[in-house]
């Protein structure tokens, strides 16, 4: 968790993740696109992260913002993500959005799922 961030206070969208969403918005020509993160049952560790691009804010969404880029998380998913940081990573395996989740007791090797 970044310095100065209070534990379990909210979810943060990293600068690199915000920059990547901004790049996608520009390439798609759609300034209304927002990053949506949900937690679903399944995956190799019990829960899995699902990322989408969305133009719609639902009634049960919480909005987190960095540099004009919005991250949407529904109330149910937020309970499993409090205090997490959503990042964008580039390495030899490719480029991807990732979640640094302090609530996860274990993560799978691919980083797409976790257990409590």
C-alpha positions as CSV (number, residue, x, y, z in Angstrom):
1,X,0.0,0.0,0.0
2,X,1.4,3.5,-0.8
3,X,2.7,5.6,2.0
4,X,0.1,7.8,3.6
5,X,-2.8,5.6,2.5
6,X,-5.1,4.6,5.4
7,X,-5.8,0.9,5.7
8,X,-9.2,-0.1,4.5
9,X,-10.2,3.5,3.7
10,X,-10.9,3.2,0.0
11,X,-9.5,2.0,-3.3
12,X,-6.8,3.8,-5.2
13,X,-6.3,4.0,-8.9
14,X,-2.5,4.3,-9.6
15,X,-1.0,6.9,-11.9
16,X,0.0,4.2,-14.4
17,X,-3.5,2.7,-14.4
18,X,-5.1,6.1,-14.9
19,X,-2.7,6.9,-17.7
20,X,-3.5,3.6,-19.5
21,X,-7.3,4.2,-19.3
22,X,-6.7,7.7,-20.6
23,X,-4.7,6.2,-23.5
24,X,-7.5,3.7,-24.2
25,X,-10.1,6.5,-24.1
26,X,-8.1,8.5,-26.6
27,X,-7.5,5.6,-29.0
28,X,-11.2,4.7,-28.9
29,X,-12.3,8.3,-29.3
30,X,-14.6,8.0,-26.3
31,X,-13.8,10.3,-23.4
32,X,-16.7,8.8,-21.4
33,X,-15.0,5.4,-20.8
34,X,-14.3,4.4,-17.2
35,X,-12.5,1.4,-15.8
36,X,-14.9,-1.0,-14.0
37,X,-13.6,-3.6,-11.5
38,X,-15.7,-6.3,-10.1
39,X,-15.0,-9.3,-7.9
40,X,-16.7,-12.6,-9.1
41,X,-16.9,-16.0,-7.5
42,X,-14.6,-18.5,-9.2
43,X,-11.0,-18.5,-10.5
44,X,-8.4,-20.9,-9.2
45,X,-8.4,-19.3,-5.7
46,X,-12.1,-18.7,-5.0
47,X,-12.6,-15.1,-6.2
48,X,-11.5,-13.5,-9.5
49,X,-11.1,-9.9,-10.6
50,X,-13.0,-8.7,-13.7
51,X,-12.0,-5.6,-15.5
52,X,-14.2,-3.8,-18.1
53,X,-14.5,-0.5,-19.8
54,X,-17.9,1.1,-19.2
55,X,-19.7,4.4,-20.0
56,X,-22.4,3.9,-17.4
57,X,-22.4,4.6,-13.6
58,X,-24.8,2.3,-11.9
59,X,-26.8,3.1,-8.7
60,X,-24.6,0.8,-6.6
61,X,-21.3,2.0,-7.9
62,X,-18.6,3.8,-5.9
63,X,-16.4,6.1,-7.9
64,X,-12.6,6.5,-7.3
65,X,-10.7,9.0,-9.4
66,X,-7.2,9.8,-10.5
67,X,-6.4,12.6,-12.9
68,X,-9.9,12.7,-14.4
69,X,-10.0,8.9,-14.9
70,X,-12.8,7.1,-13.0
71,X,-12.7,3.6,-11.5
72,X,-16.1,2.1,-10.8
73,X,-16.7,-0.6,-8.2
74,X,-20.0,-2.0,-7.1
75,X,-20.9,-2.1,-3.4
76,X,-20.7,-5.9,-3.1
77,X,-17.2,-6.0,-4.7
78,X,-16.0,-3.0,-2.7
79,X,-16.4,-5.1,0.5
80,X,-13.6,-7.4,-0.8
81,X,-11.4,-4.5,-2.2
82,X,-11.3,-1.9,0.6
83,X,-7.8,-0.5,0.8
84,X,-6.7,-2.0,-2.5
85,X,-4.6,-0.3,-5.2
86,X,-5.5,-0.9,-8.9
87,X,-2.4,-0.7,-11.0
88,X,-1.3,-1.2,-14.6
89,X,1.8,-3.3,-15.1
90,X,4.0,-4.0,-18.1
91,X,6.5,-6.9,-18.0
92,X,7.8,-9.8,-20.1
93,X,4.5,-11.6,-19.7
94,X,2.6,-8.7,-21.2
95,X,0.7,-5.6,-20.0
96,X,-2.3,-5.9,-17.6
97,X,-4.3,-4.3,-14.9
98,X,-3.5,-5.7,-11.5
99,X,-5.0,-5.4,-8.0
100,X,-2.8,-5.1,-4.8
101,X,-5.5,-6.3,-2.4
102,X,-4.6,-6.2,1.4
103,X,-7.7,-8.4,2.0
104,X,-6.4,-11.3,0.0
105,X,-5.0,-14.2,2.1
106,X,-3.6,-15.8,-1.0
107,X,-3.3,-15.0,-4.7
108,X,-3.0,-17.3,-7.7
109,X,0.1,-17.3,-9.8
110,X,-1.6,-15.4,-12.6
111,X,-2.7,-12.6,-10.2
112,X,-6.3,-12.8,-11.6
113,X,-7.8,-14.5,-8.6
114,X,-7.5,-14.6,-4.8
115,X,-8.8,-16.1,-1.6
116,X,-9.7,-14.6,1.8
